[in-house]
Structure formats: structure tokens, C-alpha cells
Amino acid sequence: MATFDSDYHALFDNHRKSMRQTIESGLRHQAGPVVGCFIQGERVSVHDQPSLVAAVVTGALGQEQILQRLQTAQKEFDCLDVDGIGILLAAPQLANLDIKTLLACRSVGSKLSEKAKAAARLCCCPPGVFLKMTPNAREECREKAVYAINKLDVADLVDLLHNWLIALMLDDVSIIVSAARLESPVSCRSQTQDHAGVVRLSASESYVYAIAVVDACPKSISKLKEKSDDEEWNCTRANTSLGPGVKLSQVKSS
């Protein structure tokens, strides 16, 4: 059986054969990415036709590019890695402020300023990059991130925190694919607000489908508190990087 990492990448690289194999494996063994089959709201085992179910789901997901679109959005909003969010939560600009109130008062549709984008680029590193760096290089990256975040105003910091919470939500949604076989085959079409999509498995076999993204509720502000409670190490490191005369403190998030 494939490893979890390879299963994950198979779902998101839009290679239909690999995606289908991963979904079928999940239906058969409930391992790796969690895939379930439901009939009238009840989870059922797929012992007789897991290949068919996997083919329909793969066709629908691949045609709509839904996984790739979610991944792109998640990456766009997840502009802070673990160190970045820790340093941001410890920023002196946020000391003793009520983050929940600040987020609630944030302007709808607010965009990151160029200064905030620049700071985010310093904080965001592709997976595995730090593992390839020397300790001195890693420390230099963190020092640059601390310096950039320390130059941001409160509005910029709140925008970054808001985006981070959106990224957490996008990383934890569920996708439901409902499908039914059509009596006669029709051409493929994408799903819209007005009509369901159609995927064609063969010249004589078509399925109508509808895809829904659920569990897309905004993440609680408690996620920030949980994070800030674990950031003593980051505060110590950030204070060391900033040097004498500047003191970071834990953010108030409740």
C-alpha cells in the first residue's frame, strides 16, 4: 500500500490514474486520506464496486480541479510558517490587545499591504528548506523575519492573523461528491450554480454529479490562543534576535 505522503500527492497532482488508485485504496482499506461512501446519509462499505465509485469520484474531482483550487487558495492564505506565526503573536505591537475584537473589526475584503506581503515572504519557507540550511543560515532567516514583522503596524498584523485562520479552515474542509448514473450517456460538462456536472466513463456510461465543500466554518480565535500558549520558545528566540532594548511579550487572544 502507498504511504500517506504519496497518497496525498496523488490526490493533488491531478494525475487521474494515481488519484483513482488512491481513492479506491481509501474505499477498500480506510487508510491514508480518509475516503468514505454514504448512501442516504449512512456510511456503507464498498466491497462490490470500489473501482466504479473511485472512477466516478476521480472524474468529478479531476474535471472540476477542486482539490487543486483548494490547495492554491490554502497556500495563498497560509503565508506564515510555524516560526512566522509564533514571532507574529509575540510582536510588541499586539501586547495586551484583544485579538478577537481586532479581527471582528477588520475591514471586509481587506488586502495585505505590500509591507505585510514582504514580511510574509520572509516568514514563509517551502517544506524542507530549513532542513537543508546550516544553523547560521536558519538563524539569519529568522532574524530577518523578526525584523520585518516588528516593522508592521497593528492592521498589518491582524490581516496576517486573519489569513492564517482562513488557511487553517481551508486545510480542514470536507468534500462531498454525490453522483447517479444517467439512463443514456451525455457529453461531459462542468458543474455550475445552475446545473450539476456530468462525467463520462465510457461511450455508454455517464454520471451526473454535484460537489459540495463542507465544514468550511471560520476557525475559532482559540486557535490563536492555543498557538500563543506554545510560543515561549519563539519569544525567547525573537528577543535574542532583536537585541537589547526591545522586549516581545505574549499576545492576549481571549
C-alpha positions in Angstrom: 0.0 0.0 0.0 1.2 3.5 -0.7 2.4 5.8 2.1 0.3 8.6 3.3 2.6 11.2 1.7 2.4 9.5 -1.7 -1.4 9.2 -1.3 -1.7 12.9 -0.5 0.4 13.9 -3.5 -1.5 11.6 -5.8 -4.8 13.4 -4.9 -3.4 16.9 -5.6 -1.2 16.3 -8.7 -4.3 15.7 -10.9 -2.8 12.5 -12.4 -6.1 10.7 -12.9 -4.7 7.1 -12.7 -2.8 7.8 -9.4 -5.8 9.7 -8.0 -8.2 6.9 -8.8 -5.9 4.3 -7.2 -5.6 6.4 -4.1 -9.4 6.9 -3.7 -10.0 3.2 -4.4 -7.4 2.2 -1.8 -9.1 4.5 0.7 -12.5 3.0 0.0 -11.2 -0.6 0.4 -9.0 0.0 3.5 -9.9 3.3 5.1 -6.3 4.2 5.2 -4.3 7.2 4.1 -6.6 10.1 3.1 -10.0 9.4 4.6 -12.5 8.4 1.9 -15.9 7.2 2.7 -19.1 6.1 0.8 -22.5 7.1 2.0 -26.0 6.1 0.9 -28.9 8.1 2.3 -26.6 9.6 4.9 -25.3 6.3 6.2 -21.7 5.2 5.7 -21.5 1.9 3.9 -18.7 -0.5 2.9 -17.8 -0.5 -0.7 -17.0 -4.2 -1.4 -18.7 -4.8 -4.7 -17.8 -1.8 -6.8 -15.0 0.3 -5.3 -13.3 0.7 -8.7 -16.5 2.2 -10.2 -17.0 4.6 -7.2 -13.4 5.6 -7.4 -13.7 6.2 -11.2 -16.7 8.5 -10.8 -15.3 10.5 -7.9 -11.9 10.8 -9.7 -13.7 12.0 -12.9 -15.7 14.6 -11.0 -12.8 15.9 -8.9 -10.5 16.0 -11.8 -12.9 17.8 -14.1 -13.6 20.5 -11.5 -10.0 20.8 -10.3 -11.5 21.3 -6.9 -8.5 19.8 -4.9 -6.0 21.9 -6.8 -8.1 25.1 -6.4 -8.4 24.5 -2.6 -4.7 23.8 -2.4 -3.9 27.0 -4.3 -6.1 29.1 -2.0 -4.7 27.5 1.1 -1.2 28.2 0.1 -2.1 31.8 -0.8 -3.5 32.4 2.7 -1.0 30.3 4.6 1.7 32.9 4.4 3.3 32.2 7.8 5.1 29.0 8.7 5.3 27.8 12.4 8.1 30.3 13.3 6.4 33.1 11.5 3.1 32.8 13.4 5.0 32.5 16.6 7.0 35.6 16.0 3.9 37.5 14.9 1.9 36.5 18.0 4.8 37.8 20.1 5.1 41.1 18.4 5.1 44.0 20.8 2.5 45.9 18.7 -0.1 43.3 19.8 0.8 43.1 23.5 -2.2 43.4 25.8 -4.6 43.9 22.8 -7.8 41.9 22.3 -7.2 40.0 19.1 -10.7 38.7 18.9 -12.1 42.3 18.8 -9.4 43.4 16.3 -10.3 40.6 14.0 -14.0 41.3 14.3 -13.4 45.0 13.4 -11.2 44.2 10.4 -12.5 45.6 7.2 -14.2 43.0 5.0 -12.1 42.4 1.9 -9.0 43.9 3.4 -5.9 43.1 1.4 -2.4 42.6 2.6 -0.3 45.7 2.3 3.0 45.5 0.3 4.8 45.7 3.6 2.9 42.8 5.0 3.4 40.7 1.9 7.2 41.4 2.1 7.2 40.2 5.7 5.2 37.1 4.9 7.6 36.2 2.1 10.4 36.3 4.7 8.4 34.0 7.1 7.1 31.5 4.5 9.5 28.8 3.5 8.7 25.8 1.3 8.7 22.4 3.2 12.1 21.0 3.8 14.1 24.2 3.1 15.2 24.7 6.7 16.4 21.1 6.8 18.9 21.9 4.0 20.2 25.1 5.6 23.1 25.5 8.0 22.2 26.6 11.6 23.6 30.0 10.9 21.5 30.4 7.7 18.4 29.4 9.6 19.1 31.9 12.3 19.7 34.6 9.7 16.3 33.9 8.1 14.5 34.1 11.5 16.3 37.3 12.3 15.1 38.9 9.1 11.5 37.7 9.7 11.5 39.1 13.3 12.8 42.4 12.0 10.2 42.7 9.2 7.3 41.7 11.5 8.5 44.2 14.1 8.1 47.0 11.5 4.4 46.2 10.7 1.6 48.1 12.2 -1.4 46.5 14.1 -3.6 46.4 11.0 -1.0 44.5 9.0 -0.5 42.0 11.8 -4.3 41.5 12.1 -4.5 40.9 8.4 -1.8 38.3 8.6 -3.5 36.5 11.5 -6.8 36.6 9.7 -5.3 35.0 6.6 -3.7 32.3 8.8 -7.1 31.4 10.3 -8.6 31.2 6.8 -5.7 28.9 5.8 -6.5 26.6 8.8 -10.1 26.4 7.6 -9.2 25.6 4.0 -6.8 22.9 5.3 -9.6 21.1 7.2 -12.7 21.1 4.9 -14.5 18.0 3.7 -15.6 17.4 0.1 -18.8 15.5 -0.8 -19.4 14.1 -4.2 -22.9 13.0 -5.0 -23.5 11.0 -8.2 -26.0 9.0 -10.1 -25.9 7.1 -13.3 -27.7 8.5 -16.3 -30.0 6.3 -18.3 -28.3 7.4 -21.5 -24.8 8.8 -22.0 -24.4 12.5 -22.5 -21.4 14.8 -23.0 -19.2 15.9 -20.1 -19.9 19.2 -18.6 -18.6 21.1 -15.5 -20.8 21.9 -12.5 -22.2 25.4 -12.2 -24.6 27.1 -9.8 -27.4 26.3 -12.2 -26.8 22.7 -13.1 -24.9 19.6 -12.0 -21.8 18.3 -13.8 -21.6 15.2 -15.9 -18.6 12.8 -16.2 -18.4 10.2 -18.9 -16.6 7.0 -18.1 -17.2 5.3 -21.5 -19.2 5.7 -24.7 -22.2 4.1 -23.0 -21.8 5.2 -19.4 -22.2 8.7 -17.9 -22.8 10.0 -14.4 -24.3 13.3 -13.2 -22.6 14.7 -10.1 -22.6 17.5 -7.6 -19.6 18.5 -5.5 -20.0 20.4 -2.2 -17.3 21.7 0.1 -18.5 21.4 3.7 -17.1 22.1 7.2 -15.9 25.4 5.9 -16.5 27.3 9.2 -14.1 30.0 10.2 -11.6 28.7 12.8 -12.1 29.9 16.3 -9.9 32.6 17.8 -9.0 30.0 20.4 -6.6 28.6 17.7 -4.5 31.7 18.2 -4.6 31.3 22.0 -3.5 27.6 21.6 -0.7 28.8 19.4 0.4 31.6 21.6 0.4 29.3 24.7 3.2 27.3 22.9 5.3 30.3 21.9 7.6 30.9 24.8 10.5 29.4 22.9 9.7 31.7 19.9 9.5 34.7 22.2 12.9 33.9 23.6 14.5 33.4 20.2 12.8 36.6 18.9 14.1 38.7 21.8 17.6 37.3 21.2 17.4 38.2 17.6 16.1 41.7 18.2 18.8 42.5 20.7 18.9 44.7 23.8 16.2 47.4 24.3 13.4 45.5 22.6 11.2 43.1 24.5 8.5 40.9 23.0 5.6 39.7 25.1 2.8 37.1 24.7 -0.3 38.3 22.8 -3.7 38.5 24.5 -6.1 36.4 22.4 -9.1 35.9 24.6 
